[in-house]
Amino acid sequence: MAKIYFIDVTNRDAVQASRIILSKLQKTMVNLYLAEMGVHQSEFSFPYVKHEQNYIRANLELKELGAMGSLILEGWCRAIVGDVAASLPTGIRDLNISISTSDQMILHKFRGKLNRERVIQEMVEAATLAKKGGVMTLGVNAEDASRTDFGYLTEFAQAAKEAGADRIRYCDTLGYENPMSIYQRIKALAEAVRLPVELHCHNDLGMVVANSIAGARGAVDAGVDAYINTSVGGLGERAGQADLLSCILALRFARDMESYEIGDPINLQVSIKLAKYTSYAFGVPIPINQPGVGDNVFAHESGIHADGALKDRRNYELFDYEILGLGEDECVPTGRVITTGEFGGLAGFRHVYENIGITFASDEEAQRTLELVQLANIHTQKPLTTDELLFIAQYPEQARKILTLTP
């Protein structure tokens, strides 16, 4: 039976959205949380971009050290030979390459530089180079697939398969689809090409989770694996993309989804930690009604609702909040508080680390770690979280590489 997997694109699509940014350390922490959650893959970088390359190498080292579990770290680039050639020296061995396929974009974005035939040719040349260069899993992205003529889209996908693609990414770039239309198109595409399909949907019309789930069902019903692209909290270009947790909950608890199996070993207990960290790092509050993790999702005030929830939680709650890591008391220190950061000294630094269970064998070791903490605070421009402090102490060499940006 075909299965459904998750490829989270927070560290690629979300960070390229207007007014949204993550530091390299924060992107690394997102990868660590995604790995802890059991997500299949993180689209974590632009490997052809120079300022990404120390971060990429450090994260690949962390993967080798076992810090990322089974999480696959995949890069993204345009489906052109130059981008692929620049990406391969970073050590990236999982890659998605992207090119526009709709007549709208061929005519009004490429403006005569490419036609339908040349689009396929560019993609095939890039895919061939990627595979020859040692890429193990290759995804080929049809940007604006939802507005692409279906016959041409099938031709494009077949050419990608013959060039070595392991998946075809169906990009609903403008959120144009509806659940019925995307189901039909994905099922027909999968039946025609017999290639696993990625669903990369946007939320311009507010249907992104429904479209992602419907598209995945279409792929599975056609007998191929589906890969849903998500971001944490649904952040992404314009109105955003499919929220990771919402998609997982839909597959777990929505009507008639029992036969659609998630292939990832998802640990939902990480949900609230991941949501709160990304909210803090992005500086974007979690909406009060955000599925699963919003403050109001398990709150009841109306008389009949409160009465019903107190009698039996299933009256007004579809799933248990405990499975998401909710319900634990959170302690906020009051009175004297010692922190460490950009201008912190050794005494305060030691005190902070001792409170989280870490001691240093010597002043020299402590001083080296303090310098990394200072750099990290400059890097993120936010007080460091406990998990960030723990990461820096546990993986100082990788932390140093992540914090090093070379012009």
C-alpha positions in Angstrom: 0.0 0.0 0.0 1.3 3.4 -0.9 2.0 5.8 2.0 2.0 9.5 2.8 5.2 11.2 3.9 6.0 14.8 4.9 8.6 17.1 3.5 8.7 20.3 5.6 9.8 23.4 3.7 10.0 25.9 6.6 13.7 26.4 6.1 13.3 27.0 2.4 9.9 28.4 1.3 9.0 30.0 4.6 12.3 31.8 5.0 12.1 33.2 1.5 8.7 34.8 2.2 8.6 38.6 2.6 9.1 39.9 6.1 10.1 36.5 7.5 13.6 35.4 8.4 15.5 32.8 10.5 19.1 32.8 11.4 21.3 29.8 10.5 21.2 28.6 14.1 17.4 28.9 14.2 17.2 26.9 11.0 19.4 24.3 12.5 17.1 24.1 15.6 14.1 23.7 13.3 15.8 20.7 11.7 16.5 19.2 15.1 12.9 19.5 16.2 11.6 18.1 12.8 14.0 15.1 13.3 12.7 14.6 16.9 9.1 14.8 15.5 9.9 12.0 13.0 9.3 14.0 9.8 10.7 12.4 6.7 12.6 15.3 5.2 13.5 18.9 5.6 14.0 21.1 2.6 16.6 22.9 4.6 18.7 25.0 2.2 19.6 26.8 -1.0 22.9 25.0 -1.6 24.0 27.2 -4.5 23.9 30.3 -2.3 27.2 31.1 -0.7 26.0 32.3 2.7 24.2 28.9 3.2 27.2 26.7 2.7 28.7 26.6 6.2 25.3 26.0 7.6 24.7 23.2 5.1 28.0 21.5 5.9 27.5 21.8 9.6 24.0 20.3 9.4 25.2 17.4 7.2 27.9 16.8 9.9 25.2 16.8 12.5 23.3 14.2 10.5 26.4 12.0 10.3 26.8 12.3 14.1 23.3 11.0 14.6 21.8 14.3 15.8 19.2 14.4 13.0 17.9 10.9 13.4 16.3 9.6 10.1 15.5 13.1 8.8 16.7 13.6 5.2 18.3 17.0 4.6 17.4 18.1 1.1 18.4 21.2 -0.9 16.5 23.2 -3.4 17.7 25.0 -6.6 16.5 26.0 -10.0 16.4 23.4 -12.6 19.4 24.8 -14.4 22.9 23.2 -14.8 24.7 26.1 -13.1 22.7 25.9 -9.9 23.1 22.1 -9.7 26.9 22.4 -10.4 27.2 25.0 -7.6 25.2 22.8 -5.2 27.0 19.5 -5.5 30.3 20.6 -3.8 28.4 21.3 -0.5 27.9 17.5 -0.1 24.1 17.7 -0.7 22.9 14.3 -1.9 19.2 14.9 -1.8 17.9 17.7 -4.1 14.8 19.2 -5.5 15.1 21.2 -8.8 12.4 23.6 -9.9 11.2 25.2 -13.2 8.0 26.8 -14.3 5.7 24.8 -16.6 2.5 26.8 -17.1 2.0 28.8 -20.3 1.3 31.8 -18.2 4.9 31.7 -16.8 6.6 30.5 -19.9 5.1 33.4 -21.8 5.1 36.1 -19.2 8.0 35.1 -16.9 10.5 33.6 -19.3 9.4 36.1 -22.0 10.8 34.3 -25.0 13.9 32.8 -23.4 12.2 29.4 -23.1 9.4 27.6 -24.7 7.7 24.3 -23.7 10.4 22.2 -25.4 13.3 24.2 -23.8 11.7 24.0 -20.4 11.9 20.2 -20.6 15.4 20.3 -22.0 16.7 22.6 -19.2 15.1 20.3 -16.6 16.5 17.1 -18.1 20.0 18.6 -18.3 19.9 19.7 -14.7 18.4 16.4 -13.5 21.0 14.4 -15.5 23.8 16.3 -13.9 22.4 15.9 -10.4 22.2 12.2 -10.8 25.7 11.9 -12.3 26.9 14.1 -9.4 25.8 11.6 -6.8 22.3 12.9 -5.8 20.5 10.0 -4.2 16.9 11.3 -4.2 15.9 13.8 -6.8 12.6 15.7 -6.9 11.6 17.6 -10.0 9.3 20.5 -9.4 6.7 21.7 -11.9 6.1 25.3 -10.7 2.6 26.4 -11.4 1.6 22.8 -12.2 -2.0 23.6 -11.3 -2.3 26.1 -14.2 -0.3 23.9 -16.6 -1.9 22.1 -19.5 -2.4 18.5 -18.3 -1.0 16.9 -21.5 2.2 19.0 -21.3 2.5 18.4 -17.5 2.4 14.6 -18.2 5.0 15.0 -20.8 7.2 17.0 -18.4 6.8 14.5 -15.6 7.6 11.5 -17.9 10.7 13.3 -19.1 11.7 13.9 -15.5 11.2 10.2 -14.7 13.4 9.2 -17.6 16.1 11.6 -16.5 16.2 9.9 -13.0 13.7 11.8 -10.9 12.4 10.0 -7.9 9.4 12.2 -7.4 7.5 14.9 -9.3 6.4 17.9 -7.3 3.0 19.3 -8.2 3.1 22.9 -7.3 -0.2 24.7 -6.7 1.8 27.9 -6.7 -1.1 30.3 -6.5 -3.5 28.2 -4.4 -5.7 27.8 -7.5 -6.9 24.2 -6.9 -9.8 22.9 -4.9 -9.9 19.5 -3.2 -11.9 17.9 -6.0 -9.9 19.2 -8.9 -6.5 18.4 -7.3 -7.6 14.9 -6.5 -8.5 14.2 -10.1 -5.4 15.8 -11.6 -3.0 14.1 -9.2 -4.6 10.7 -9.6 -4.5 11.0 -13.4 -0.9 12.2 -13.3 0.2 9.4 -11.0 -1.6 6.8 -13.2 0.0 8.1 -16.3 3.6 8.5 -15.1 3.8 5.9 -12.2 6.0 8.3 -10.2 5.5 9.4 -6.5 4.0 12.8 -6.3 4.8 15.7 -4.0 2.0 18.1 -3.1 3.3 21.7 -2.8 0.2 23.8 -2.2 -0.3 27.4 -1.2 -3.1 29.0 0.8 -4.2 32.0 -1.4 -7.8 30.8 -1.3 -7.7 29.3 2.2 -7.9 25.6 1.0 -4.3 24.6 1.4 -4.6 21.8 4.0 -7.7 20.3 2.2 -6.0 20.5 -1.1 -2.8 18.8 0.2 -4.8 16.0 1.8 -7.0 15.5 -1.3 -4.0 15.5 -3.6 -2.2 13.0 -1.4 -5.3 10.8 -1.5 -5.3 11.0 -5.3 -1.7 9.8 -5.5 -2.2 6.9 -3.0 -5.4 5.8 -4.8 -3.3 5.7 -8.0 -0.9 3.4 -6.2 2.1 5.7 -5.7 3.5 7.3 -2.5 2.6 10.9 -1.8 4.8 13.6 -0.1 3.0 16.6 1.4 5.0 19.8 1.6 4.4 21.6 4.8 5.7 24.4 6.9 5.4 24.9 10.7 2.4 27.1 11.4 1.7 27.3 7.7 4.1 30.2 7.1 5.3 30.7 3.6 5.0 32.8 0.5 2.0 35.2 0.5 -0.8 33.5 2.4 1.5 30.6 3.3 1.4 26.8 2.8 0.0 23.7 4.4 0.6 23.7 8.2 2.5 20.5 9.2 0.5 19.8 12.3 -2.9 20.4 10.6 -2.1 17.9 7.9 -1.0 15.3 10.4 -4.1 15.7 12.4 -6.3 15.6 9.3 -4.8 12.3 8.3 -5.1 10.9 11.8 -8.6 12.1 12.8 -10.6 13.2 9.8 -13.5 11.0 8.4 -12.6 8.1 6.1 -8.8 8.5 6.4 -8.2 5.2 8.1 -6.8 3.5 4.9 -4.3 6.3 4.2 -1.2 5.6 6.2 1.5 8.1 7.3 4.8 6.6 6.5 6.7 8.8 8.9 7.2 7.7 12.6 5.5 10.9 13.8 5.9 11.9 17.5 3.1 14.4 18.1 4.5 15.1 21.6 7.0 17.5 19.9 4.2 19.6 18.4 3.9 22.3 21.0 7.7 22.6 21.4 8.2 23.0 17.6 5.3 25.5 17.3 6.5 27.7 20.2 10.1 27.7 19.0 9.3 28.7 15.5 6.9 31.4 16.7 9.7 32.8 18.9 12.3 32.5 16.2 10.2 34.1 13.5 8.7 36.7 15.8 5.2 35.6 14.6 2.6 34.8 17.3 0.7 31.5 17.2 -2.9 32.3 16.2 -5.4 31.8 19.0 -7.3 29.4 16.8 -4.3 27.5 15.3 -5.2 23.8 15.0 -3.7 21.8 17.7 -1.6 24.4 19.4 -3.6 27.7 19.5 -4.6 28.9 23.0 -8.3 28.5 22.3 -8.3 25.0 20.7 -9.0 23.3 24.0 -10.7 26.3 25.7 -14.4 26.2 26.6 -16.6 29.0 28.0 -20.0 28.7 26.5 -22.3 27.0 29.0 -23.3 24.0 26.9 -19.7 23.5 25.7 -18.1 23.7 29.1 -20.8 21.4 30.6 -20.3 18.9 27.8 -16.5 19.0 27.9 -16.5 18.4 31.7 -18.8 15.4 31.3 -16.8 13.8 28.5 -14.0 15.5 26.5 -15.1 13.7 23.3 -18.3 15.9 23.4 -16.3 18.9 22.1 -12.7 17.7 21.6 -11.9 15.4 18.6 -8.5 14.4 20.0 -6.6 14.6 23.3 -4.4 17.7 24.0 -1.9 15.4 25.8 -0.8 13.8 22.5 0.5 17.2 21.3 2.7 17.7 24.4 0.2 20.1 26.0 -0.9 20.0 29.6 2.5 20.4 31.3 2.9 23.3 33.7 5.3 26.0 32.5 7.4 27.8 35.1 8.3 31.4 34.5 11.1 32.5 36.9 10.5 35.6 39.0 12.8 37.6 41.2 16.5 37.5 40.4 17.1 36.2 36.9 20.6 35.6 35.5 20.9 35.3 31.7 23.9 35.0 29.3 24.4 36.4 25.9 26.3 38.9 23.8 27.8 40.7 26.8 27.6 37.9 29.4 30.6 37.1 31.7 31.9 33.8 32.8 30.2 33.7 36.2 26.7 34.3 34.9 27.4 31.9 32.0 28.4 29.1 34.4 25.3 29.8 36.5 23.0 29.5 33.5 24.5 26.3 32.3 24.6 24.7 35.8 20.8 25.4 36.0 20.3 23.3 32.8 22.5 20.5 34.1 25.8 21.3 32.3 29.2 21.9 34.0 32.5 22.5 32.3 35.8 20.7 33.1 37.9 23.8 32.9 37.7 27.6 32.6 39.2 27.3 29.1 36.3 25.0 28.0 33.8 27.3 29.6 35.4 30.4 27.9 35.3 28.8 24.5 31.6 27.9 24.9 30.9 31.4 26.3 32.4 33.0 23.1 30.1 30.8 21.0 27.1 31.8 23.1 28.0 35.5 22.6 28.3 35.0 18.9 25.0 33.1 18.8 23.2 35.9 20.6 24.6 38.4 18.1 23.6 36.0 15.3 19.9 35.5 16.4 19.4 39.0 18.0 17.2 37.2 20.6 17.9 35.7 24.0 19.0 32.1 23.5 16.6 29.4 24.4 17.5 26.5 26.7 17.6 24.1 23.7 19.9 26.5 21.8 22.3 26.7 24.8 22.3 22.9 25.0 23.0 22.5 21.3 26.0 24.9 21.5 27.5 23.0 24.4 26.9 19.6 22.8 28.1 20.4 19.3 30.6 23.4 19.6 32.4 22.7 16.3 29.2 22.5 14.2 27.8 25.6 16.1 31.0 27.5 15.2 30.6 26.6 11.6 26.9 27.6 11.6 27.8 31.0 13.1 30.5 31.7 10.6 29.3 33.7 7.5 32.0 34.3 4.9 31.4 37.1 2.4 
